[in-house]
Amino acid sequence: MARLQPNAPAGRTRNYAITCAVSQQAQVQVQTSLEALKIPQPEGEVKIFSPKIEKLVTDISQLNLLEVADLSDALKKRLNLPDTPVMAMGSFAPAGAQVSAEDEEEAAPKKVQTSFTVKLVKFDDKQKVALIKEIKNLLEGMNLVQAKKFVESAPTIVKADIGKEEAEKLKEALVKVGAVIEID
């Protein structure tokens, strides 16, 4: 308990005793609150939650959408949180940073096309046989009948998702045998 000061007036001794008792209570509360604090766990380790938190998580996860909305409203009201609208990432621009569409296009790096599609638009009827043979040779797994049907179905895609060099070589080979080719 509290020590009493020897030669102190009675009222002052009582106040000193109360102050000491309150101080001791505060020390006990600080010690128990420090014991309750846990050291943060490094990332990657499984965090163990208290049963109280686990129960809350379980209860909240079982709510339907209307109940979640009501819970959200109740928490905002209880905690005096402002009702702010949710904005998508990237849709917010600071007031001073408004940029015109032209400036934005100039500032953005130009997208480099890395995959191309070679399309047979039309062909010269006089060189149809040579084109069919070339298509058969260039496209794996195609026989003459399939190559003939392929050429006659123009406009059609010869190859898609290929590199620029391969697309240029394919175009060059087909143009030599009377094809009109587009590269997209």
C-alpha positions in Angstrom: 0.0 0.0 0.0 1.0 3.6 0.1 3.6 5.0 2.5 2.5 7.8 4.7 4.6 10.8 5.0 5.6 11.3 8.6 5.1 15.1 9.6 2.5 15.8 6.8 -1.0 17.3 7.5 -3.9 14.7 7.5 -5.5 15.9 4.2 -2.2 15.9 2.4 -1.4 12.4 3.7 -4.7 11.1 2.4 -4.1 12.7 -1.1 -0.6 11.2 -1.2 -2.0 7.7 -0.4 -4.7 8.0 -3.1 -2.1 9.2 -5.6 0.2 6.3 -4.8 -2.7 3.8 -5.1 -3.7 5.3 -8.5 -0.1 5.2 -9.6 0.2 1.5 -8.7 -3.0 0.7 -10.5 -1.8 2.5 -13.6 1.5 0.5 -13.5 -0.4 -2.8 -13.3 -2.6 -1.8 -16.2 0.4 -0.8 -18.3 2.1 -4.1 -17.6 -1.0 -6.1 -18.5 -1.5 -4.0 -21.7 2.2 -4.6 -22.6 1.8 -8.3 -22.1 -1.2 -8.2 -24.5 0.9 -6.6 -27.2 2.5 -9.1 -29.5 5.6 -8.7 -31.6 4.7 -8.3 -35.3 5.3 -11.4 -37.3 7.5 -11.2 -40.5 5.8 -11.6 -43.9 5.3 -15.1 -45.1 4.5 -16.5 -41.7 0.9 -17.5 -40.8 -0.5 -15.0 -38.4 -2.6 -16.4 -35.6 -5.6 -14.3 -34.7 -7.4 -14.1 -31.4 -10.6 -16.1 -31.0 -12.5 -12.8 -30.8 -11.2 -11.7 -34.2 -11.8 -15.2 -35.7 -15.5 -15.1 -34.5 -15.9 -11.6 -36.0 -14.5 -12.8 -39.4 -16.7 -15.8 -39.4 -19.8 -13.7 -38.5 -19.1 -11.1 -41.1 -18.3 -13.6 -43.9 -21.7 -15.1 -43.4 -23.6 -11.8 -44.1 -25.4 -11.2 -47.4 -24.8 -8.1 -49.4 -27.7 -6.1 -47.8 -26.4 -6.9 -44.3 -22.9 -5.9 -45.3 -24.2 -2.6 -46.6 -26.0 -2.0 -43.3 -22.9 -3.0 -41.3 -20.9 -0.5 -43.4 -23.4 2.3 -42.7 -23.5 1.5 -39.0 -19.7 1.5 -38.7 -19.5 4.8 -40.6 -22.0 6.3 -38.2 -20.5 4.9 -35.0 -16.9 5.8 -36.0 -17.8 9.2 -37.6 -16.3 8.3 -40.9 -17.1 10.4 -43.9 -19.2 8.9 -46.7 -16.7 9.1 -49.5 -17.4 7.6 -52.9 -15.1 4.9 -54.1 -13.0 5.8 -57.2 -11.3 3.5 -59.6 -7.5 3.6 -59.6 -6.1 5.9 -62.2 -9.3 7.9 -62.6 -8.2 10.6 -60.2 -6.0 13.4 -61.5 -4.9 16.3 -59.2 -6.5 19.6 -60.1 -3.2 21.1 -61.3 -2.3 18.2 -63.5 -5.0 18.4 -66.1 -3.6 17.4 -69.4 -5.2 17.7 -72.8 -5.7 14.6 -74.9 -3.1 15.7 -77.5 -0.4 16.3 -74.8 -1.3 12.9 -73.3 -0.8 11.2 -76.7 2.5 12.9 -77.3 3.8 12.1 -73.8 2.7 8.4 -73.9 5.4 6.2 -75.6 4.2 4.9 -78.9 3.1 1.3 -78.7 5.3 -1.0 -80.8 3.4 -3.7 -82.6 5.1 -7.1 -82.0 2.7 -9.5 -83.5 1.4 -9.4 -87.1 -1.2 -11.1 -89.2 -0.7 -11.9 -92.8 -3.8 -11.8 -94.9 -4.4 -13.0 -98.5 -6.7 -10.3 -99.9 -6.8 -11.5 -103.6 -4.7 -13.2 -106.2 -3.9 -13.2 -109.9 -6.0 -15.9 -111.6 -3.1 -16.6 -114.1 -0.8 -17.5 -111.2 -3.3 -19.4 -109.2 -1.5 -22.8 -109.5 1.8 -21.3 -108.4 0.2 -19.6 -105.5 -1.5 -22.9 -104.4 1.9 -24.6 -104.5 3.5 -21.8 -102.5 0.8 -21.9 -99.9 1.2 -25.7 -99.6 5.0 -25.3 -99.1 4.7 -22.4 -96.6 1.9 -23.7 -94.4 2.7 -26.9 -92.5 0.4 -29.8 -92.7 -1.5 -28.6 -95.8 -2.0 -30.7 -98.9 -2.8 -29.5 -102.4 -6.6 -29.8 -102.1 -6.6 -27.9 -98.8 -4.2 -25.3 -100.3 -6.6 -24.9 -103.3 -9.6 -24.4 -101.1 -7.6 -22.0 -98.9 -6.6 -19.8 -101.9 -10.1 -19.8 -103.4 -11.5 -18.6 -100.0 -9.7 -15.3 -100.3 -9.7 -12.9 -98.5 -8.4 -15.1 -95.7 -5.7 -15.0 -93.0 -2.6 -16.9 -94.0 -0.8 -16.7 -90.6 -1.6 -14.8 -87.4 0.5 -13.7 -84.4 3.9 -13.8 -86.1 6.9 -11.6 -85.9 7.6 -8.7 -88.3 10.5 -10.4 -90.1 8.5 -13.6 -90.6 5.5 -11.6 -91.9 7.6 -9.7 -94.3 9.3 -12.9 -95.7 5.8 -14.5 -96.1 4.5 -11.5 -97.9 7.5 -11.3 -100.2 7.1 -15.0 -101.1 3.4 -14.8 -101.8 3.6 -11.5 -103.8 6.1 -13.2 -106.1 3.4 -15.7 -107.1 0.7 -13.2 -107.7 -1.0 -12.7 -104.3 -2.1 -9.3 -102.9 -1.1 -9.4 -99.2 -2.0 -7.2 -96.2 -0.1 -7.2 -93.0 -2.0 -6.0 -89.9 
